[in-house]
Amino acid sequence: MMLYPAIDIKDGKCVRLRLGEMEDATIFAEDPAAQAESFVKEGAQYLHLVDLNGAFAGKSINTASIQAILRKVKIPCQLGGGIRSLEQIDYWLGQGIDRIILGSAALAKPEMVKEAARLYPKKIVVGLDTRKGMVASDGWAKQSHVKAHDLARNFEDAGIAALIHTDIDRDGILAGLNFAASVELAHQVTIPVIASGGCKSLEDIRILQKTNLAGAIIGRALYTGGIKLSDALEILHA
């Protein structure tokens, strides 16, 4: 089980959004690479990076900031946001990213995602960003009528490294992880499921430890002090 400190990058800065709204962004660090280094010093073993501008643009935008993080830290990083082609996947894996997160592409181009998983075994993660169980895409700006578990099952035998299940209605507001939905998804597939969206306290970590989930992504709570990363890791690995 793994905890993934989140570094969401908008306009070259480390921010947190509320409910996925780009206009409702709080800047927590001017230098994402320095923030990444800080998480590593606190004990982080894996980082979760998101190019927020890229998610809306459909291509990588904050390339310089992401490359700076990769130069600064030596732990593995997974990256999402605007990566929607094999060429982009190949580029970022070549830059040193450990795993690529595909969300919009998983919905719009599932065969490409399966091909990527074949070409890059255990390097592809599918992002299931949901509102009321239905998958959203394009930086969460577009809502589909596809249920998360239906999309997840489509990749059951594709060699996907993990699924990231995000409850958009909890993301960035410290509402607590949606354990019920994430755990139910994990029961329906054999792919490891990572919970995301709303992690708020060490109690969430204690609950996480008792589930069938592969881990959780933590964002705002780390930046506001609601969770101290070293304390969370101590609980998880006790």
N, C-alpha and C positions, 0 to 999 in steps of 0.2 A: 504494500500500500504506500502511495506516494502523495506528498503535498506539493502543489505547484504554485509558488508565488507568481502573481500575474503582473506583467508589465505591458500595459496598453499604451500605444504611442499615437499621439495626435499632434501634427505639426511639429514633430521633433521633440515633444515633451511627454513625460510620463503622466498620464491622466487616469481618472476614473469617471465613467459615465453613470448616469442614473437611468435605469430602464432602457439602456441602449440608445439614448437620445444624444446625438452629437452636439446639440446646442446646450446640453446640460452637462458640461464637462468641468471637473475640478482638477486643476494642475497640482500634482503632489511632488513632482521633481522636474527640474529643468533639464537634467542630464540623465536619460534612461540608463546609460552605461554605468554611471556611478550608482544608480539605484540597484542595478543588477549586482554589482560588486558588494553592495551593502547586504543584500539578501544572502549572498554566498557566505559572507562573514558570519551571518546569523545561523548558518547551517543548512541552507537550501541545497538540495541535491539535484534539482531539475527546475528550469524556469519555463514559464508559459508566456510567450510573446505574441502580441496582436498588433498588426498594422491597421489601425482604425481607419485612417484615410484610404488605405488600400482596399478595405472591405467595401467601401462605397464606390471606389473608382474601378474596381475589378482588375487592379494591377498593383504591384508593390509601389508605395510612395515613400515610406520612411526607410528607404534602403540604407542610407548613411548611418542612421541611429541603430539599426539592427546590426549592421556590420561592426559598429563600435562596441556593442555588447559582446559580440562573438570574439572580438580581440581582447576584451577585458576579462571575461570569465572562462573557466575551463570545464564547467559542468555542462551537461547536455541541455539543449533548449529546443522546445517545439514552437513552431511559428504558424500563425494563421492570419488571414486578412488579405483578400484580393488574389490569392493564388488559385488560378483556374485553368492551368494548362500544364502539359507534361514538361514543356520548356522551362516554365517557372519553377516547377518542382525540382527539376534537374539542377537549375541554377542555385537554388537555396541549399539543397543538399551538398552541392559542391562548395558552397561558402562555409559549411560547417554546421548548419542546422541539423539536429538529430532526427526530428520528425516533423512532417508537414501536416497541418490541419486543413481539411477540405470541408467546407460547409455548403456554400452556394453551389459549388461544383458537384457535390454529392447529390443535390436535388436536381440540378439541370443537366448534368453530364455523368450519370452513374457509371456508364461503361468506361469512360476515361478514368474515373477513380479506381475502378477494378483493374484496369490496365496498369495504372500507377502502382497499385499494391502488388501486382505481379512483377513489375520491373524493379520495385524497391521494397523487398519483403520487410515487414514490420516497421516501415518508415512512414506509413500513411495512417493518419487519424481522421475519423469522420466526426465533424461537429454537428450536433443536433441541437440547434437553437430553437426553442419552442415557446409558444404562447398557448396556454390551455391545451397542451399536448400536440399542437400543430406546428410544423416546421416553418421557420422564417428564413429569409435569405437576403443577400445584398446589403450587408450591414444591418440586418434585422428590419430593413425598410419595407420588404415585401413579404406578405403573409400567404402561405400556401394552404391547401386543404389536405396535405399529406400528414398522417400521424407519425410521430417519432418512431414508434416501434415497427411500423410498416417499412419505413425507410431503413431502419437498422437491420431488419431481417434481409433486406435486399443485398446486404454486404456480408451475410453470415459466413460464407465460405470463400471470401475474397482474399483473406490474409491481412485484414485490417488490424493494426496494432491495438487500437482502442477506439471507443466512442466517448465523446465529451457531451454530456447532457446538460444543457443550460436552460434554466427557467428564466426567461427574459423578464417576467413580471416581478422577479425577486432581485435581479441583478443590480448591484450598486446601491441598494437601499438597506442592506443589513437586515433582511427579513428572515434569515435562516435558510439553509439549504432545503430544497424540496426532496427530502429523503424518500418519501413515498413514491414519487414518480421515477426517480433515478434507480431505486432498488427494484421496482417493478420491471423497468426496462432491463436491468441486469438479469432478472429471472427469465426473460424471454429470449435472450441471445447468449451465445457462448463468448462473444467478444467482451473484453474487459470494459467496464463503464466507469468513467470519471465524472463526478458530480461538480456542477458549477452554478454560480448565481446565488448570492445572498449570504454566504458563510459569514457569521457574525461573532461567534464566541468560541471559547474552548469547549463548551458543551457540545457544539456541532462536531468538534474533533472527537470527543468521547463517543458520540453516537456513531460517527463514521467508522470508528475502530471496530464496532460490533456488526457492521453490515457486510454484504457481499460485494461492495464497491471496490474499485481498484485505487481510488484516491479522490482528491478534491482540489479544485483551484480556489485560491484565496486572493482576494483583491483589496477592496476598500478597508476591511477590518485590519489588515496589516498596516495600512497607511495612516489610519486614525488612531491606532493603538488598542483597538478592541481585542486584537490577538497579537501576542508576541510570538514570532515564528519559532524561537527556540523552545518556548513552552509547548507549543502545538506539536512540535517534533518529538519532544520528550514523552508526551501522552501517547502519540501514535506508535512509538517504538518501545513503549514500556512492556 
